[in-house]
């Protein structure tokens, strides 16, 4: 097989196997990439019209807050 470097021969390795987790994350990413445009394309919202709404003055002064 392969050449082994180091003193530990045939010991138990404490490394978690992350390959299945990466596979699942990639599948979920692909699913979300496919489903998101379908959901947003079918979504339409009608904004309610307000009653007795005063027009806001266009020349209103902006308030700027600062921190010392």
N, C-alpha and C positions, 0 to 999 in steps of 0.2 A: 504494500500500500504506500502511503506517504511517509516521509521521514519526519520524526518527531523531535523537536528541539525543546530542551528543558528537562527538569528533574522529575516532574510528575508524570508517571506512566500509568495510563489507564484509570485515572481517578475520576470521580464524579464531578461534572461541571455544573456550576450554579448559574449558568446563563439562561435567561428565559428565552423561549422560542417566540420571536415577535413576527415571524413570517405570516402565520395565519391572521394575526391582528391587522397587518398591513394589507393583506388580501381583502379582508372584510371592509376596511376603510376605503379602499379603492372601489369596491363594488358599490358601497353606499354613496360615494362621490359621483359615480356614473349615474346611479339612480336619481340622485337629486339634480344633476345637470339635465337629465331628460325630463323629469317631472316638473321642474320649476317653470319653464316657458309655457307648458300646457296649462298650469294653474293660473299664471298671470294673464294669459291670453283670454281666458274665460271670465275674468273678474272685471266687472264694471260697477262703479258706485256713483250714485246720484247725490250730489251735495244738497242739503236742505237750504231753502232760501230763508233768510231772516226777515222778521217783521219789525217795523219801527226802528230801523237801524240808522243811526246818525252817520253821515259821511265823515270820514276822518280827514282832517286838514292835511293837504299835501305838503305845506310848508312848515309842518310841526318840527320843533327843534329836537335834535337827537340828544339823548342823555348818555354821557360817557362816564363810566366809573373807573377809577384807578386805585391802585393799592400802593402805599408807600413802604 
